[in-house]
Amino acid sequence: MFDFIQSDTFWSAVSALATVIGAGAIAFAARDFHFSVWLKAQEIWRGPEFTKARGEVFARLDKPPQQWRPDETERALDVCRNMDEFARLAPYLGKRKMLAIWGDPLAKAWLVLKPLVEAERDKAHWKEKWDAFQALGDQALAERPHLRQALLVSKAGV
């Protein structure tokens, strides 16, 4: 019996078995992590305050450009914060997946909020502020050029 335990074949088999178990544990952990990121994205996106504030931002899509009141600005900046937090999950969830599911509202939000983001960056002297939102918003908009055109047409009153 001890000869068998001392053989190279036995230890090679034990090593192979440990490798398979370790790979399975890593795959399980990766799946669990991916699901956790999915839940976090859903938590951000479906938050009641964020949903309400997003609706207020989207209401501007069908209106001519107008000044933001201070209370509207604060809610819009909260939308920017949440959009940036949401966009920072893209590397973990996958940009393709995020854009396939949320690309349209991301593009619309970026269309409306870009001027506020730029003003906030100037005010804070922080050029990279909310850059994840910008990157995902730009990509979403690049994949949906019809949204920019529709916004231009609706604001022109055509």
Secondary structure in CASP SS format (residue, H / E / C, confidence):
PFRMAT SS
TARGET T0000
AUTHOR 0000-0000-0000
METHOD secondary structure of the structure
MODEL  1
M C 1.00
F H 1.00
D H 1.00
F H 1.00
I H 1.00
Q H 1.00
S C 1.00
D H 1.00
T H 1.00
F H 1.00
W H 1.00
S H 1.00
A H 1.00
V H 1.00
S H 1.00
A H 1.00
L H 1.00
A H 1.00
T H 1.00
V H 1.00
I H 1.00
G H 1.00
A H 1.00
G H 1.00
A H 1.00
I H 1.00
A H 1.00
F H 1.00
A H 1.00
A H 1.00
R H 1.00
D H 1.00
F H 1.00
H H 1.00
F H 1.00
S H 1.00
V H 1.00
W H 1.00
L H 1.00
K H 1.00
A H 1.00
Q H 1.00
E H 1.00
I H 1.00
W H 1.00
R H 1.00
G C 1.00
P H 1.00
E H 1.00
F H 1.00
T H 1.00
K H 1.00
A H 1.00
R H 1.00
G H 1.00
E H 1.00
V H 1.00
F H 1.00
A H 1.00
R H 1.00
L H 1.00
D H 1.00
K C 1.00
P C 1.00
P C 1.00
Q C 1.00
Q C 1.00
W C 1.00
R C 1.00
P H 1.00
D H 1.00
E H 1.00
T H 1.00
E H 1.00
R H 1.00
A H 1.00
L H 1.00
D H 1.00
V H 1.00
C H 1.00
R H 1.00
N H 1.00
M H 1.00
D H 1.00
E H 1.00
F H 1.00
A H 1.00
R C 1.00
L C 1.00
A H 1.00
P H 1.00
Y H 1.00
L H 1.00
G C 1.00
K H 1.00
R H 1.00
K H 1.00
M H 1.00
L H 1.00
A H 1.00
I H 1.00
W H 1.00
G H 1.00
D H 1.00
P H 1.00
L H 1.00
A H 1.00
K H 1.00
A H 1.00
W H 1.00
L H 1.00
V H 1.00
L H 1.00
K H 1.00
P H 1.00
L H 1.00
V H 1.00
E H 1.00
A H 1.00
E H 1.00
R H 1.00
D H 1.00
K H 1.00
A H 1.00
H C 1.00
W C 1.00
K C 1.00
E C 1.00
K C 1.00
W C 1.00
D H 1.00
A H 1.00
F H 1.00
Q H 1.00
A H 1.00
L H 1.00
G H 1.00
D H 1.00
Q H 1.00
A H 1.00
L H 1.00
A H 1.00
E C 1.00
R C 1.00
P H 1.00
H H 1.00
L H 1.00
R H 1.00
Q H 1.00
A H 1.00
L H 1.00
L H 1.00
V H 1.00
S H 1.00
K H 1.00
A H 1.00
G C 1.00
V C 1.00
END
